[in-house]
C-alpha cells in the first residue's frame, strides 16, 4: 500500500508573498483546514513542507508554507503534487478505501473465475465504477459499479477484490 496519499496539485503561485494555488484531489476539500504538513516529491525523496495557513478561492485552495515568504521561494513548487502520510490521512469509515489501495487489485468472481485487475476508479455522482482490465485481453475493459450487489469484498491486504457478476454486466463491454 502507498505510504503517501495525493491530496492535490500546485497549479500556480498566488500573489508575491509565497502563497500557492492548489487544485484539491481529495473528496473533502475542508481537510486542508487541519493540515500541519504536506510532502512533495524532490530529488532526495519526499520533502516535508509545514503549512502556515490555508484559505479557499473558488475551486482552489490557497496555501502558505512556513519560511517560504516570496514568490521566488515557491516557483519551484509549480506542477508538484501534494501528499500526506497515511498516518495523517482522514480516517475511513467501514467499507471505505483509498482509491490508490483499490487500483491494482486482482478481481475474481464469487464462483472463482479470475476477471483481471482494477485499472482505475471512475468517480460518478451516484457511485464509483471500477474499471477492470480483463485478464484475457488487457486492452479490453469491464466496468463494475461499486454497489453491494456487485462488490462483495475488497481486501487490499490480500490484493484481492471479490465480485458477483449480475446478469448482463459482462455483455456491456
PAZAPA-715426 format. One record per residue: chain; x negated, y, z of N, C-alpha, C in turn; residue in one letter. Coordinates in Angstrom, 1 decimal. Example, Ala and Ser with C-alpha at 12.3 -4.5 7.8 and 13.67 -1.06 7.14 Angstrom:
# residues 2
 chain     nx     ny     nz    cax    cay    caz     cx     cy     cz resn
     A  -13.2   -5.7    7.8  -12.3   -4.5    7.8  -13.2   -3.3    7.8    a
     A  -12.8   -2.2    7.1  -13.7   -1.1    7.1  -12.9    0.0    7.9    s
***
This chain:
# residues 173
 chain     nx     ny     nz    cax    cay    caz     cx     cy     cz resn
     A   -0.8   -1.2    0.0    0.0    0.0    0.0   -0.9    1.2    0.0    x
     A   -0.4    2.3   -0.6   -1.1    3.6   -0.7   -1.3    4.2    0.7    x
     A   -2.5    4.7    0.9   -2.8    5.3    2.2   -2.3    6.8    2.2    x
     A   -2.2    7.4    1.0   -1.8    8.8    0.9   -0.5    8.8    0.0    x
     A    0.4    9.7    0.3    1.6    9.8   -0.4    1.7   11.2   -1.0    x
     A    2.0   11.3   -2.3    2.1   12.6   -3.0    3.4   13.3   -2.6    x
     A    3.2   14.6   -2.3    4.4   15.4   -1.9    4.6   16.6   -2.8    x
     A    3.6   16.8   -3.7    3.8   18.0   -4.6    2.5   18.2   -5.4    x
     A    2.7   19.2   -6.3    1.6   19.6   -7.2    1.4   21.1   -7.2    x
     A    0.2   21.6   -7.1    0.0   23.0   -7.1    0.0   23.5   -8.6    x
     A    0.9   24.4   -8.8    1.1   24.9  -10.2    0.4   26.2  -10.5    x
     A    0.2   27.0   -9.5   -0.5   28.3   -9.8   -0.8   29.0   -8.5    x
     A   -1.6   30.1   -8.6   -1.8   30.9   -7.4   -0.6   31.8   -7.2    x
     A   -0.5   32.4   -6.1    0.6   33.4   -5.8    0.0   34.6   -5.2    x
     A    0.1   35.7   -5.8   -0.5   37.0   -5.3   -2.0   36.9   -5.2    x
     A   -2.6   37.7   -4.3   -4.0   37.8   -4.2   -4.6   37.3   -2.9    x
     A   -3.7   36.9   -1.9   -4.2   36.6   -0.6   -4.3   35.1   -0.3    x
     A   -4.6   34.3   -1.3   -4.9   32.9   -1.1   -3.7   31.9   -1.0    x
     A   -2.5   32.4   -1.5   -1.4   31.5   -1.5   -1.3   30.8   -2.8    x
     A   -0.6   29.6   -2.8   -0.4   28.8   -4.0    1.1   28.5   -4.1    x
     A    1.5   28.3   -5.4    2.8   27.8   -5.6    2.8   26.3   -5.8    x
     A    3.7   25.6   -5.1    3.7   24.1   -5.2    5.0   23.7   -5.7    x
     A    5.0   22.8   -6.7    6.2   22.1   -7.1    6.3   20.8   -6.2    x
     A    7.4   20.8   -5.4    7.5   19.7   -4.5    8.0   18.4   -5.2    x
     A    7.5   17.3   -4.8    7.9   16.0   -5.4    8.4   15.1   -4.3    x
     A    8.9   15.7   -3.2    9.4   14.9   -2.1   10.9   15.1   -2.1    x
     A   11.6   14.2   -1.6   13.1   14.2   -1.5   13.6   15.4   -0.6    x
     A   12.9   15.6    0.5   13.3   16.6    1.4   12.3   17.8    1.4    x
     A   12.6   18.8    0.6   11.7   19.9    0.5   11.3   20.6    1.8    x
     A   12.2   20.6    2.7   12.0   21.2    4.1   10.9   20.4    4.9    x
     A   10.5   19.3    4.4    9.4   18.6    5.1    8.1   19.4    5.1    x
     A    8.0   20.4    4.3    6.8   21.3    4.3    6.8   22.1    5.6    x
     A    8.0   22.4    6.2    8.0   23.2    7.4    7.2   22.5    8.5    x
     A    7.1   21.2    8.5    6.4   20.5    9.6    5.0   20.1    9.3    x
     A    4.4   20.6    8.2    3.1   20.2    7.8    2.0   20.9    8.5    x
     A    1.0   20.2    9.0   -0.2   20.8    9.6   -1.3   20.7    8.6    x
     A   -1.4   19.6    7.9   -2.5   19.4    7.0   -2.0   18.6    5.8    x
     A   -2.7   18.8    4.7   -2.4   18.1    3.4   -3.8   17.7    2.9    x
     A   -3.8   16.8    1.9   -5.0   16.4    1.2   -4.9   16.6   -0.3    x
     A   -6.1   16.9   -0.9   -6.2   16.9   -2.3   -7.4   16.0   -2.7    x
     A   -7.4   15.6   -4.0   -8.5   14.8   -4.5   -9.6   15.7   -4.7    x
     A  -10.8   15.3   -4.3  -12.1   16.0   -4.6  -13.1   15.0   -5.0    x
     A  -14.3   15.5   -5.4  -15.4   14.6   -5.8  -15.8   13.6   -4.8    x
     A  -15.7   14.0   -3.5  -16.1   13.1   -2.4  -14.9   12.3   -1.8    x
     A  -13.8   12.3   -2.4  -12.6   11.6   -1.9  -11.5   12.6   -1.6    x
     A  -10.8   12.4   -0.5   -9.7   13.3   -0.1  -10.3   14.4    0.7    x
     A   -9.9   15.6    0.3  -10.3   16.8    1.1   -9.1   17.3    1.9    x
     A   -9.3   17.5    3.2   -8.2   18.0    4.1   -8.1   19.5    4.0    x
     A   -6.9   20.0    3.9   -6.6   21.4    3.9   -5.6   21.7    5.0    x
     A   -5.9   22.6    5.9   -5.0   23.0    7.0   -3.9   24.0    6.5    x
     A   -2.7   23.7    6.8   -1.6   24.6    6.3   -1.4   25.7    7.4    x
     A   -1.5   26.9    6.9   -1.3   28.1    7.8    0.2   28.5    7.9    x
     A    0.8   28.6    6.7    2.2   29.0    6.6    2.9   28.5    5.3    x
     A    4.2   28.4    5.4    5.0   28.0    4.2    6.2   28.8    4.1    x
     A    6.6   29.1    2.9    7.8   29.8    2.6    8.3   29.2    1.3    x
     A    9.6   29.6    1.0   10.2   29.0   -0.2   10.7   30.1   -1.2    x
     A   10.5   29.8   -2.5   10.9   30.7   -3.5   11.5   29.9   -4.7    x
     A   12.7   30.0   -4.9   13.5   29.3   -6.0   13.2   27.8   -5.8    x
     A   12.7   27.1   -6.8   12.4   25.6   -6.6   11.0   25.3   -6.2    x
     A   10.3   26.3   -5.8    8.9   26.1   -5.4    8.6   26.4   -3.9    x
     A    7.5   25.9   -3.4    7.1   26.1   -2.1    5.8   27.0   -2.2    x
     A    5.8   28.1   -1.4    4.6   28.9   -1.4    3.8   28.5   -0.1    x
     A    2.6   28.1   -0.3    1.7   27.6    0.8    0.5   28.4    0.9    x
     A    0.2   28.7    2.2   -1.1   29.4    2.5   -1.9   28.5    3.4    x
     A   -3.1   28.2    2.9   -4.0   27.4    3.7   -5.0   28.2    4.6    x
     A   -5.3   27.6    5.7   -6.2   28.2    6.7   -7.6   28.4    6.0    x
     A   -8.2   29.6    6.2   -9.5   30.0    5.7   -9.6   30.2    4.2    x
     A   -8.6   30.1    3.5   -8.6   30.4    2.0   -7.8   31.6    1.9    x
     A   -8.4   32.8    1.9   -7.8   34.1    2.0   -7.8   34.9    0.8    x
     A   -8.4   34.4   -0.3   -8.5   35.2   -1.5   -8.1   34.3   -2.7    x
     A   -7.6   35.0   -3.7   -7.2   34.2   -4.9   -8.4   33.4   -5.5    x
     A   -9.6   33.9   -5.3  -10.7   33.1   -5.8  -10.9   31.8   -5.0    x
     A  -10.5   31.8   -3.8  -10.6   30.6   -2.9   -9.7   29.5   -3.3    x
     A   -8.6   29.8   -3.9   -7.6   28.8   -4.3   -7.5   28.5   -5.7    x
     A   -8.1   29.2   -6.6   -8.1   29.0   -8.0   -8.5   27.5   -8.4    x
     A   -9.4   27.0   -7.6   -9.9   25.6   -7.9   -8.8   24.6   -7.6    x
     A   -7.8   25.0   -6.9   -6.7   24.0   -6.5   -5.6   23.9   -7.5    x
     A   -5.6   24.8   -8.5   -4.5   24.7   -9.5   -4.6   23.3  -10.2    x
     A   -3.4   22.8  -10.4   -3.1   21.5  -11.0   -3.6   20.3  -10.1    x
     A   -3.8   20.5   -8.9   -4.2   19.5   -7.9   -2.9   19.0   -7.3    x
     A   -2.8   17.7   -7.0   -1.7   17.1   -6.3   -1.9   17.2   -4.8    x
     A   -0.9   17.4   -4.1   -0.9   17.4   -2.6   -0.4   16.1   -2.0    x
     A   -1.1   15.6   -1.0   -0.8   14.3   -0.4   -0.7   14.5    1.1    x
     A    0.0   13.6    1.7    0.0   13.5    3.2   -0.4   12.0    3.5    x
     A   -1.0   11.8    4.6   -1.4   10.5    5.0   -0.1    9.7    5.4    x
     A   -0.1    8.4    5.2    1.0    7.6    5.5    1.5    7.9    7.0    x
     A    0.6    8.1    7.9    1.0    8.3    9.3    1.7    9.6    9.5    x
     A    1.5   10.6    8.6    2.2   11.9    8.7    3.4   11.9    7.8    x
     A    3.7   10.8    7.1    4.9   10.8    6.3    6.2   10.8    7.1    x
     A    7.3   11.3    6.5    8.6   11.3    7.1    9.0    9.8    7.4    x
     A    9.4    9.5    8.6    9.8    8.1    8.8   11.0    7.7    8.0    x
     A   10.9    6.5    7.5   12.0    6.0    6.6   13.1    5.3    7.4    x
     A   14.3    5.3    6.9   15.4    4.5    7.6   15.3    3.1    7.1    x
     A   16.3    2.3    7.7   16.4    0.9    7.3   16.7    0.8    5.8    x
     A   16.0   -0.1    5.2   16.2   -0.4    3.7   15.8    0.8    2.9    x
     A   14.9    1.6    3.3   14.3    2.7    2.5   12.9    2.5    2.3    x
     A   12.4    2.8    1.1   11.0    2.5    0.8   10.4    3.7    0.0    x
     A    9.1    3.9    0.1    8.5    4.9   -0.7    8.4    4.3   -2.1    x
     A    8.6    5.2   -3.1    8.5    4.7   -4.5    7.2    4.1   -4.8    x
     A    6.1    4.6   -4.3    4.8    4.1   -4.6    4.7    2.7   -4.1    x
     A    5.4    2.3   -3.0    5.4    0.9   -2.5    6.2    0.0   -3.3    x
     A    7.2    0.5   -4.1    8.1   -0.4   -4.9    7.4   -0.7   -6.2    x
     A    6.7    0.3   -6.8    6.1    0.1   -8.1    5.0   -1.0   -8.0    x
     A    5.1   -1.9   -8.9    4.2   -3.0   -9.0    4.6   -4.3   -8.3    x
     A    5.8   -4.2   -7.7    6.3   -5.4   -7.0    6.7   -6.5   -8.1    x
     A    6.4   -7.7   -7.8    6.8   -8.8   -8.6    8.3   -9.0   -8.4    x
     A    9.1   -9.1   -9.5   10.5   -9.2   -9.4   11.0  -10.6   -9.8    x
     A   11.7  -11.2   -8.8   12.3  -12.6   -9.1   13.8  -12.6   -8.8    x
     A   14.5  -13.5   -9.4   15.9  -13.6   -9.2   16.1  -14.5   -8.0    x
     A   17.3  -14.5   -7.4   17.6  -15.3   -6.3   17.6  -16.8   -6.6    x
     A   17.6  -17.2   -7.9   17.5  -18.6   -8.3   16.1  -18.9   -8.7    x
     A   15.1  -18.1   -8.4   13.7  -18.4   -8.5   13.1  -18.0   -9.8    x
     A   13.8  -17.4  -10.7   13.3  -17.0  -12.0   12.5  -15.7  -11.9    x
     A   11.3  -15.7  -12.5   10.4  -14.5  -12.5   10.8  -13.6  -13.6    x
     A   11.1  -12.3  -13.3   11.5  -11.4  -14.3   10.4  -10.5  -14.9    x
     A    9.5  -10.1  -14.0    8.4   -9.2  -14.3    8.0   -8.4  -13.1    x
     A    7.6   -7.2  -13.4    7.1   -6.3  -12.3    7.8   -4.9  -12.4    x
     A    8.0   -4.3  -11.2    8.6   -3.0  -11.2    7.6   -2.0  -11.8    x
     A    8.0   -1.4  -12.9    7.1   -0.5  -13.7    7.3    1.0  -13.2    x
     A    8.5    1.3  -12.9    8.8    2.7  -12.4   10.2    2.7  -11.7    x
     A   10.4    3.9  -11.1   11.7    4.1  -10.5   12.3    5.3  -11.1    x
     A   13.5    5.2  -11.6   14.3    6.4  -12.2   15.2    6.9  -11.1    x
     A   15.1    8.1  -10.7   16.0    8.7   -9.7   17.2    9.3  -10.4    x
     A   18.3    8.8  -10.2   19.6    9.4  -10.8   20.4   10.0   -9.6    x
     A   21.4   10.6   -9.9   22.2   11.2   -8.9   22.9   10.2   -7.9    x
     A   23.4    9.1   -8.5   24.1    8.1   -7.7   23.2    7.2   -7.0    x
     A   22.4    6.5   -7.7   21.4    5.5   -7.1   20.2    5.5   -8.0    x
     A   19.1    5.0   -7.4   17.9    4.8   -8.2   18.1    3.6   -9.1    x
     A   17.3    3.6  -10.2   17.3    2.5  -11.1   15.8    2.0  -11.2    x
     A   15.6    0.7  -11.0   14.3    0.1  -11.1   14.1   -0.3  -12.5    x
     A   12.9    0.1  -13.1   12.5   -0.2  -14.4   11.6   -1.4  -14.3    x
     A   12.0   -2.6  -14.8   11.2   -3.8  -14.7   10.6   -4.1  -16.1    x
     A    9.2   -4.2  -16.0    8.5   -4.6  -17.2    8.6   -6.1  -17.3    x
     A    9.3   -6.6  -18.4    9.6   -8.1  -18.5    8.3   -8.9  -18.6    x
     A    8.3  -10.0  -17.9    7.2  -10.9  -17.9    6.9  -11.5  -19.3    x
     A    7.9  -11.9  -20.0    7.7  -12.5  -21.3    7.3  -11.5  -22.4    x
     A    7.7  -10.2  -22.2    7.5   -9.2  -23.2    7.2   -7.9  -22.5    x
     A    6.0   -7.6  -22.1    5.7   -6.4  -21.3    6.1   -5.1  -21.9    x
     A    6.4   -5.0  -23.2    6.9   -3.8  -23.8    8.4   -3.6  -23.6    x
     A    9.0   -4.7  -23.3   10.5   -4.7  -23.1   10.8   -4.3  -21.6    x
     A   11.8   -3.6  -21.4   12.2   -3.2  -20.0   13.6   -3.7  -19.7    x
     A   13.7   -3.9  -18.4   15.0   -4.3  -17.8   15.4   -3.3  -16.8    x
     A   16.5   -2.7  -16.8   17.0   -1.7  -15.9   17.9   -2.3  -14.9    x
     A   17.5   -2.1  -13.6   18.3   -2.7  -12.5   18.7   -1.6  -11.5    x
     A   20.0   -1.5  -11.3   20.5   -0.4  -10.4   20.1   -0.8   -9.0    x
     A   19.7    0.2   -8.2   19.3   -0.1   -6.8   20.5   -0.1   -5.9    x
     A   21.3   -1.1   -6.1   22.5   -1.3   -5.3   22.5   -2.6   -4.6    x
     A   23.2   -2.8   -3.5   23.1   -4.0   -2.6   23.5   -5.3   -3.4    x
     A   24.4   -5.1   -4.3   24.9   -6.3   -5.1   23.8   -6.9   -6.0    x
     A   22.8   -6.0   -6.3   21.7   -6.4   -7.2   20.4   -6.6   -6.5    x
     A   20.0   -5.7   -5.7   18.7   -5.7   -5.0   18.9   -6.4   -3.6    x
     A   18.5   -7.6   -3.5   18.7   -8.4   -2.3   17.6   -8.2   -1.2    x
     A   16.4   -8.1   -1.7   15.3   -7.9   -0.7   14.1   -7.2   -1.4    x
     A   13.6   -6.2   -0.7   12.3   -5.6   -1.1   11.3   -5.8    0.0    x
     A   10.2   -6.4   -0.4    9.2   -6.7    0.6    7.8   -6.3    0.1    x
     A    7.4   -5.0    0.3    6.1   -4.6   -0.2    4.9   -5.4    0.4    x
     A    5.1   -5.9    1.7    4.1   -6.7    2.3    3.8   -8.0    1.5    x
     A    4.9   -8.6    1.0    4.7   -9.8    0.2    4.5   -9.5   -1.3    x
     A    4.7   -8.2   -1.7    4.5   -7.8   -3.1    5.7   -8.3   -3.9    x
     A    6.9   -8.4   -3.3    8.0   -9.1   -3.9    9.3   -8.4   -3.8    x
     A   10.1   -8.4   -4.9   11.5   -7.9   -4.8   12.4   -9.0   -5.4    x
     A   13.4   -9.4   -4.6   14.3  -10.4   -5.0   15.6   -9.8   -5.4    x
     A   16.1  -10.2   -6.6   17.3   -9.6   -7.1   18.4  -10.6   -7.5    x
     A   19.6  -10.2   -7.6   20.7  -11.0   -8.1   21.2  -10.4   -9.4    x
     A   21.1  -11.2  -10.4   21.5  -10.7  -11.8   23.0  -10.8  -12.0    x
     A   23.6   -9.7  -11.9   25.1   -9.6  -12.2   25.3   -9.9  -13.7    x
     A   26.4  -10.5  -14.0   26.7  -10.8  -15.4   26.6   -9.5  -16.3    x
     A   25.8   -9.6  -17.4   25.7   -8.6  -18.3   24.5   -7.7  -18.1    x
     A   23.8   -7.8  -17.0   22.6   -6.9  -16.7   21.5   -7.2  -17.7    x
     A   21.2   -8.4  -18.0   20.1   -8.7  -18.9   20.5   -8.5  -20.4    x
     A   21.8   -8.3  -20.6   22.3   -8.1  -22.0   22.1   -6.6  -22.4    x
     A   21.8   -5.8  -21.4   21.7   -4.3  -21.7   20.4   -3.9  -22.3    x
     A   19.4   -4.8  -22.4   18.1   -4.4  -22.9   18.0   -4.6  -24.4    x
***
